[in-house]
């Protein structure tokens, strides 16, 4: 990537960062492109070049949120032992916590947009379906190896993981209830080990 392209990427990221902060603090409808330009320390014209409307910025926020929550790059070699499954579950939880921490402000803005615009709601629904399908890959493997909690199906396990590792849950615990990310991560791993894999509280959590 050349210097010009690098500068363009950096400018666009700064604009999106500024928009997230303002949307989170003041709401989408109360934030103008001029406000975003001032927060990003760029001209309003620069914002218009990359994002002619607030809807374009919201799409960028959603895209960034979705990109950071994907599980496609996690090791997906089928687990053979309970320890293997625990390692994979740990990685899934870590990804959820990292994505939540990196997108804490963006999640609020994205969710607000989803509530009022059917187009954004459709994007959100497709993303949630994609995330569930990625989780189902792991839970299916665990089910085939007999590594799930007794009487729990792969579909049920994917439902649990999908609901508990979503960005809104992270926000509810960390941003709204005041948990720190480490506390949330520790609790989430303990719950999912028990409810998905049927594993008691690991020694490191006692």
Backbone bond lengths (Angstrom), bond angles and torsions (degrees), N, CA, C in turn:
res aa  C-N    CA-C-N  psi(-1)  N-CA   C-N-CA  omega(-1)  CA-C   N-CA-C  phi
1 X - - - 1.455 - - 1.522 109.58 -
2 X 1.335 116.68 127.03 1.444 120.58 179.88 1.514 112.00 -75.80
3 X 1.347 114.70 172.89 1.458 119.69 -176.78 1.520 111.23 -62.61
4 X 1.334 116.95 -40.54 1.457 120.30 -178.90 1.525 111.10 -63.56
5 X 1.325 115.54 -45.78 1.468 119.32 179.43 1.524 110.75 -64.47
6 X 1.340 115.86 -38.84 1.458 120.26 179.09 1.524 111.25 -63.19
7 X 1.325 116.33 -41.05 1.464 120.68 178.48 1.532 111.37 -65.18
8 X 1.331 115.34 -37.95 1.468 119.71 178.74 1.527 110.64 -63.34
9 X 1.323 115.88 -45.65 1.464 120.39 179.39 1.525 110.18 -61.17
10 X 1.327 116.23 -44.16 1.464 120.57 -178.72 1.528 111.00 -63.52
11 X 1.323 116.43 -40.63 1.468 120.38 179.81 1.521 111.02 -65.16
12 X 1.323 116.62 -43.97 1.463 120.58 179.32 1.530 110.87 -63.17
13 X 1.325 116.60 -40.50 1.457 120.21 178.30 1.524 110.77 -64.53
14 X 1.339 116.66 -39.34 1.465 120.31 179.81 1.531 110.59 -64.93
15 X 1.316 115.80 -37.65 1.467 120.04 178.29 1.525 110.72 -65.79
16 X 1.312 116.25 -45.13 1.464 119.97 179.83 1.522 110.45 -65.43
17 X 1.339 117.66 -40.88 1.462 120.97 176.79 1.528 110.77 -58.32
18 X 1.330 115.48 -44.73 1.464 120.68 -179.49 1.521 110.67 -63.80
19 X 1.319 116.54 -42.93 1.458 120.88 -179.79 1.528 110.61 -63.15
20 X 1.323 117.12 -43.29 1.464 120.34 178.76 1.526 110.93 -57.80
21 X 1.322 115.51 -45.94 1.464 119.77 -178.14 1.528 111.45 -63.08
22 X 1.320 116.48 -43.19 1.457 120.37 -178.08 1.527 112.10 -73.36
23 X 1.323 116.64 -41.34 1.462 120.00 177.21 1.531 110.28 -60.55
24 X 1.324 115.29 -40.73 1.459 120.64 -178.29 1.526 111.00 -66.96
25 X 1.319 116.63 -36.46 1.462 120.99 -176.10 1.518 113.04 -85.38
26 X 1.339 116.70 -41.92 1.458 120.38 -171.60 1.532 114.57 -114.07
27 X 1.332 116.18 -13.35 1.454 118.91 -175.04 1.515 111.36 94.81
28 X 1.317 115.78 157.29 1.466 120.55 -176.66 1.522 111.19 -68.84
29 X 1.331 117.01 -47.45 1.464 120.01 -174.77 1.525 112.89 -65.57
30 X 1.329 117.24 -25.97 1.470 120.67 -178.03 1.526 112.85 -91.49
31 X 1.311 116.77 2.91 1.466 121.01 -178.47 1.527 109.83 -112.81
32 X 1.318 116.40 124.88 1.466 121.31 179.44 1.525 110.38 -98.92
33 X 1.326 115.35 165.84 1.464 119.36 175.39 1.522 110.04 -63.03
34 X 1.326 117.39 -32.48 1.469 120.23 177.32 1.526 110.41 -65.00
35 X 1.314 116.91 -39.84 1.474 120.57 176.30 1.516 110.39 -60.72
36 X 1.322 115.61 -43.31 1.465 120.62 -179.08 1.520 110.58 -65.04
37 X 1.327 116.30 -41.33 1.464 120.46 178.69 1.525 111.10 -60.98
38 X 1.324 116.03 -43.41 1.462 120.10 179.64 1.521 110.77 -63.54
39 X 1.341 116.54 -44.26 1.459 120.87 179.95 1.525 111.62 -63.79
40 X 1.339 116.25 -36.16 1.468 121.17 -178.47 1.524 112.59 -84.79
41 X 1.324 116.15 -5.51 1.477 121.69 -178.99 1.536 111.35 60.92
42 X 1.334 114.91 43.87 1.460 121.16 173.71 1.523 107.12 -133.88
43 X 1.326 116.67 169.54 1.459 119.91 178.50 1.529 110.34 -76.96
44 X 1.320 115.32 157.31 1.463 119.32 176.27 1.521 110.03 -61.79
45 X 1.329 116.51 -35.42 1.460 120.48 177.78 1.517 112.22 -60.60
46 X 1.324 116.78 -37.39 1.464 120.75 178.15 1.529 110.40 -64.22
47 X 1.323 115.91 -41.97 1.465 119.40 177.63 1.526 109.74 -60.66
48 X 1.344 117.01 -44.78 1.463 121.31 -179.34 1.531 111.92 -61.10
49 X 1.323 116.89 -34.55 1.465 120.10 -179.72 1.523 111.04 -60.18
50 X 1.315 116.01 -44.79 1.457 120.64 -175.26 1.531 112.85 -92.04
51 X 1.335 115.57 -33.97 1.466 120.39 -176.35 1.526 108.79 -137.77
52 X 1.336 117.71 87.69 1.471 121.40 -176.30 1.530 114.37 -62.00
53 X 1.336 116.69 -20.52 1.460 119.85 -179.87 1.518 109.39 -143.89
54 X 1.332 115.68 160.29 1.463 119.48 178.12 1.530 111.39 -59.40
55 X 1.316 116.10 -31.48 1.465 119.35 179.04 1.518 111.61 -60.20
56 X 1.325 116.93 -34.17 1.472 120.40 178.35 1.528 110.89 -67.80
57 X 1.315 116.47 -36.54 1.464 120.28 177.72 1.526 109.87 -69.06
58 X 1.314 116.61 -40.34 1.464 119.86 178.91 1.521 110.41 -62.34
59 X 1.325 116.87 -40.30 1.475 119.51 176.85 1.524 110.46 -61.59
60 X 1.335 116.29 -38.48 1.461 119.96 178.26 1.531 110.79 -65.72
61 X 1.329 116.57 -38.60 1.466 120.69 177.67 1.522 110.01 -63.57
62 X 1.323 116.30 -46.14 1.463 120.32 178.66 1.518 111.12 -61.77
63 X 1.323 116.55 -43.92 1.462 120.62 -179.21 1.519 111.18 -60.74
64 X 1.322 117.19 -42.57 1.463 121.12 179.94 1.522 110.60 -67.08
65 X 1.325 116.05 -40.97 1.466 120.48 178.13 1.518 110.65 -60.83
66 X 1.329 117.07 -45.69 1.455 121.08 -177.69 1.527 111.54 -67.47
67 X 1.330 116.53 -38.92 1.464 120.11 -178.00 1.520 111.65 -63.61
68 X 1.325 117.03 -34.15 1.462 120.36 -176.74 1.523 113.20 -82.57
69 X 1.328 116.63 -11.53 1.462 118.76 -177.89 1.524 113.23 -102.53
70 X 1.332 117.40 -3.15 1.459 119.52 -177.29 1.526 111.66 -66.20
71 X 1.331 115.66 149.89 1.463 121.57 179.56 1.525 111.68 -109.59
72 X 1.326 116.94 5.56 1.456 120.22 -172.66 1.525 113.42 -62.24
73 X 1.330 116.64 -26.88 1.458 119.14 -177.87 1.527 112.98 -91.89
74 X 1.329 117.63 0.33 1.467 119.40 177.58 1.524 109.89 -77.11
75 X 1.331 117.64 146.44 1.470 120.17 177.07 1.525 110.11 -57.01
76 X 1.325 117.05 126.66 1.464 120.36 -176.81 1.528 112.29 -120.08
77 X 1.340 116.72 19.55 1.460 119.61 174.78 1.515 108.47 -59.16
78 X 1.329 118.34 128.70 1.465 120.38 -175.91 1.524 113.04 -51.53
79 X 1.323 115.72 130.46 1.459 120.73 177.86 1.524 109.73 -68.71
80 X 1.317 116.12 141.63 1.464 121.10 179.61 1.522 112.42 -112.46
81 X 1.307 116.95 -19.79 1.460 121.23 -177.46 1.530 109.42 -133.01
82 X 1.326 117.30 162.62 1.464 119.58 175.51 1.531 111.79 -56.05
83 X 1.323 115.48 -35.51 1.465 119.05 179.60 1.527 111.36 -64.90
84 X 1.338 115.97 -39.13 1.469 119.75 176.85 1.530 110.57 -61.41
85 X 1.319 116.27 -45.51 1.464 120.59 -179.67 1.524 110.79 -63.84
86 X 1.328 116.95 -38.92 1.464 120.32 177.95 1.523 110.78 -64.32
87 X 1.330 116.59 -39.10 1.464 119.88 177.71 1.529 110.46 -62.71
88 X 1.335 116.82 -42.71 1.454 120.06 179.61 1.527 111.01 -66.61
89 X 1.323 116.43 -40.97 1.460 119.91 178.37 1.525 110.65 -64.76
90 X 1.318 116.47 -37.99 1.464 120.67 176.44 1.526 110.57 -60.32
91 X 1.333 116.84 -42.14 1.464 121.23 179.40 1.527 111.33 -65.29
92 X 1.328 116.48 -37.94 1.462 120.61 178.31 1.530 110.31 -64.53
93 X 1.321 116.26 -44.74 1.460 120.46 178.35 1.522 110.74 -63.80
94 X 1.323 116.56 -42.12 1.461 120.22 179.28 1.523 111.14 -60.11
95 X 1.326 116.65 -42.33 1.461 120.42 178.59 1.527 110.60 -63.15
96 X 1.325 117.19 -40.99 1.461 120.58 179.52 1.522 111.40 -63.69
97 X 1.325 116.18 -42.39 1.465 120.34 -179.68 1.523 110.53 -68.32
98 X 1.323 116.77 -43.65 1.468 119.84 179.01 1.524 110.92 -61.56
99 X 1.337 116.34 -45.68 1.464 120.58 -179.97 1.521 110.90 -63.46
100 X 1.331 116.21 -40.70 1.451 119.45 178.94 1.514 112.68 -64.41
101 X 1.339 116.17 -42.26 1.463 120.41 -179.62 1.518 111.67 -67.47
102 X 1.320 116.46 -37.42 1.462 120.59 -178.04 1.527 112.68 -77.57
103 X 1.324 116.99 -18.24 1.459 120.41 -175.03 1.521 112.81 -126.07
104 X 1.314 116.84 25.32 1.469 120.30 -174.63 1.521 111.83 -56.26
105 X 1.335 117.54 -43.53 1.461 119.83 179.81 1.514 110.92 -76.94
106 X 1.331 116.34 -37.40 1.450 119.94 -178.40 1.511 113.60 -63.87
107 X 1.333 116.58 -32.99 1.465 119.94 -179.63 1.524 110.53 -62.38
108 X 1.313 116.88 -43.07 1.456 119.78 179.29 1.517 111.97 -62.10
109 X 1.323 116.02 -44.48 1.466 120.39 178.68 1.515 110.86 -63.87
110 X 1.322 116.05 -43.98 1.458 120.38 -178.95 1.525 111.02 -62.83
111 X 1.326 116.38 -44.49 1.461 119.89 -177.56 1.521 110.83 -66.46
112 X 1.320 117.04 -37.22 1.466 119.97 176.88 1.522 110.98 -61.49
113 X 1.331 116.21 -41.90 1.464 120.69 179.72 1.524 111.20 -66.73
114 X 1.311 115.72 -38.33 1.474 120.65 -179.22 1.521 110.77 -61.88
115 X 1.328 116.80 -34.26 1.460 120.57 -176.46 1.522 113.40 -70.30
116 X 1.336 117.72 -23.10 1.470 119.71 -172.77 1.517 114.09 -116.21
117 X 1.322 118.28 -11.43 1.458 120.05 -175.96 1.529 110.26 -127.59
118 X 1.328 118.29 116.12 1.463 121.02 -179.13 1.520 113.94 -58.16
119 X 1.327 116.64 -31.59 1.465 119.54 179.83 1.521 110.69 -65.39
120 X 1.318 116.32 -43.03 1.464 120.02 178.34 1.524 110.71 -71.08
121 X 1.327 116.46 -34.46 1.462 120.02 176.71 1.519 110.43 -61.75
122 X 1.332 116.71 -39.09 1.461 121.00 178.37 1.520 111.02 -65.34
123 X 1.334 116.77 -41.73 1.460 120.73 177.11 1.521 110.63 -61.17
124 X 1.321 115.99 -43.14 1.464 121.41 -179.50 1.530 110.42 -62.68
125 X 1.327 115.93 -44.66 1.458 120.03 -179.31 1.520 111.77 -63.40
126 X 1.332 117.04 -40.51 1.469 120.15 178.17 1.517 110.80 -64.49
127 X 1.333 116.10 -38.71 1.459 120.00 178.74 1.521 111.02 -65.63
128 X 1.327 116.59 -42.58 1.461 119.32 179.86 1.517 111.23 -65.60
129 X 1.315 117.24 -35.66 1.463 121.02 175.71 1.522 110.38 -65.68
130 X 1.316 116.50 -41.79 1.472 120.88 177.93 1.515 110.88 -62.15
131 X 1.331 116.74 -43.31 1.463 120.74 -178.79 1.526 110.55 -65.46
132 X 1.344 116.70 -40.68 1.463 120.48 178.65 1.526 110.33 -63.05
133 X 1.317 117.23 -43.12 1.467 120.53 -179.72 1.521 111.84 -63.87
134 X 1.329 117.21 -36.98 1.461 119.94 177.14 1.531 110.39 -65.09
135 X 1.315 117.00 -40.48 1.461 120.71 177.99 1.524 111.24 -67.37
136 X 1.318 116.65 -35.39 1.467 120.72 -178.83 1.526 111.22 -63.17
137 X 1.332 117.37 -29.79 1.465 120.27 176.81 1.524 109.79 -58.09
138 X 1.326 116.56 -45.15 1.462 120.89 -179.22 1.523 111.09 -70.12
139 X 1.326 116.84 -46.80 1.464 118.49 -175.49 1.529 111.87 -67.07
140 X 1.330 117.06 -30.91 1.468 119.99 176.42 1.524 110.47 -65.20
141 X 1.323 116.00 -42.74 1.466 120.20 177.72 1.519 110.88 -62.92
142 X 1.322 116.33 -42.36 1.466 119.55 179.34 1.524 110.92 -64.34
143 X 1.332 116.22 -39.44 1.460 119.93 179.29 1.524 110.86 -64.57
144 X 1.315 116.60 -41.75 1.467 120.37 -178.93 1.520 112.08 -64.49
145 X 1.334 116.74 -27.42 1.458 121.69 179.70 1.527 112.81 -95.26
146 X 1.319 116.63 2.72 1.460 119.53 -179.50 1.513 113.41 69.97
147 X 1.333 116.40 30.91 1.457 120.75 -174.86 1.523 113.60 -101.37
148 X 1.338 116.79 -3.32 1.456 119.27 178.04 1.528 110.72 -82.58
149 X 1.307 115.92 162.47 1.451 121.72 173.46 1.524 108.63 -56.59
150 X 1.318 118.49 138.86 1.466 120.85 -179.24 1.526 112.44 -51.77
151 X 1.342 114.64 137.16 1.468 124.16 177.82 1.527 113.31 72.12
152 X 1.315 117.66 6.10 1.464 120.93 177.86 1.527 108.73 -97.53
153 X 1.317 117.49 127.92 1.462 120.93 179.28 1.520 110.58 -86.28
154 X 1.321 116.26 164.78 1.462 120.92 177.88 1.523 110.52 -61.61
155 X 1.323 116.25 -38.02 1.469 120.42 179.10 1.520 110.97 -65.76
156 X 1.324 116.93 -44.69 1.463 120.20 178.22 1.520 111.55 -63.15
157 X 1.330 115.90 -39.79 1.471 119.70 178.82 1.525 110.54 -64.18
158 X 1.336 116.84 -41.15 1.465 120.35 178.00 1.527 110.29 -64.19
159 X 1.329 117.03 -38.32 1.465 120.60 177.47 1.528 110.90 -60.57
160 X 1.328 115.97 -44.38 1.471 119.95 -179.50 1.523 110.62 -63.80
161 X 1.320 116.02 -48.36 1.460 119.47 -179.57 1.523 111.60 -62.17
162 X 1.327 115.80 -43.30 1.468 120.44 -178.79 1.525 111.01 -60.05
163 X 1.319 116.12 -45.63 1.465 119.41 -176.45 1.524 112.17 -71.59
164 X 1.327 117.57 -38.02 1.459 120.93 -172.99 1.524 113.62 -83.91
165 X 1.319 117.72 -21.44 1.469 119.75 -177.55 1.525 112.20 -105.73
166 X 1.313 117.63 12.61 1.455 120.68 -179.63 1.519 112.67 -74.07
167 X 1.331 117.28 158.61 1.469 121.48 -177.24 1.521 113.65 -65.14
168 X 1.316 117.46 -29.79 1.458 119.26 179.93 1.521 111.73 -70.48
169 X 1.329 116.70 -31.81 1.465 120.31 177.57 1.524 109.96 -67.84
170 X 1.337 116.18 -44.98 1.468 119.83 176.95 1.527 109.97 -56.56
171 X 1.319 115.69 -47.42 1.461 119.89 -178.47 1.523 111.25 -61.56
172 X 1.337 117.02 -40.80 1.459 120.99 -178.85 1.525 111.50 -62.24
173 X 1.329 116.00 -41.56 1.464 119.37 -178.51 1.527 112.18 -78.07
174 X 1.331 116.35 -47.22 1.467 120.24 -170.59 1.526 112.47 -86.42
175 X 1.327 116.83 -49.65 1.465 118.82 -177.28 1.527 112.34 -79.23
176 X 1.329 116.31 -40.69 1.458 119.10 -172.01 1.525 113.60 -94.60
177 X 1.332 117.11 -30.65 1.467 119.46 -177.55 1.524 113.14 -104.46
178 X 1.326 117.26 -8.21 1.456 120.27 172.91 1.510 116.72 86.05
179 X 1.345 117.56 11.05 1.459 118.95 174.47 1.518 108.74 -69.41
180 X 1.356 116.42 149.98 1.459 117.26 170.99 1.538 107.70 -87.63
181 X 1.335 117.56 157.32 1.461 119.97 -175.77 1.530 114.11 -57.27
182 X 1.338 116.59 -36.56 1.460 119.70 -179.42 1.531 110.96 -66.14
183 X 1.332 115.89 -40.62 1.459 120.50 177.92 1.524 110.48 -63.53
184 X 1.323 116.54 -43.55 1.464 121.02 179.13 1.530 110.82 -64.08
185 X 1.313 115.85 -44.11 1.463 119.80 -179.14 1.528 111.24 -62.42
186 X 1.305 116.96 -43.27 1.463 121.26 179.18 1.529 110.69 -61.65
187 X 1.325 116.55 -46.29 1.465 120.74 179.39 1.524 111.04 -63.58
188 X 1.330 116.48 -44.70 1.462 120.51 -176.47 1.524 111.40 -64.00
189 X 1.318 117.43 -42.55 1.459 120.31 178.25 1.521 110.89 -62.51
190 X 1.314 116.66 -43.05 1.459 120.21 -179.85 1.525 111.16 -60.78
191 X 1.330 116.48 -45.70 1.458 121.32 -179.17 1.525 111.05 -64.95
192 X 1.320 117.36 -45.18 1.462 120.38 -176.27 1.523 112.19 -72.89
193 X 1.319 118.06 -35.17 1.463 119.66 173.41 1.526 109.96 -56.23
194 X 1.333 115.12 -43.77 1.466 119.99 -176.75 1.525 112.03 -74.34
195 X 1.333 117.25 -47.09 1.458 120.56 -171.25 1.523 114.00 -83.71
196 X 1.321 117.70 -22.84 1.467 120.12 -179.74 1.524 111.73 -103.07
197 X 1.329 116.88 -44.39 1.461 120.68 -176.58 1.524 113.07 -101.24
198 X 1.322 117.48 -10.05 1.460 119.52 -179.39 1.514 112.73 68.81
199 X 1.327 116.49 28.40 1.465 122.33 -178.59 1.521 109.10 -100.59
200 X 1.318 117.83 134.72 1.453 121.59 177.14 1.515 111.23 -66.32
201 X 1.299 116.78 173.10 1.456 121.80 -178.91 1.527 110.32 -59.01
202 X 1.336 118.95 120.45 1.466 121.94 -179.32 1.522 110.99 -61.23
203 X 1.323 118.18 151.47 1.465 121.21 -178.86 1.520 113.23 -53.33
204 X 1.348 117.32 -37.56 1.459 118.28 -175.99 1.528 113.00 -69.29
205 X 1.362 117.34 -11.16 1.450 120.68 -179.59 1.524 112.62 -104.14
206 X 1.345 116.62 -1.49 1.461 118.94 -176.85 1.522 111.08 -84.61
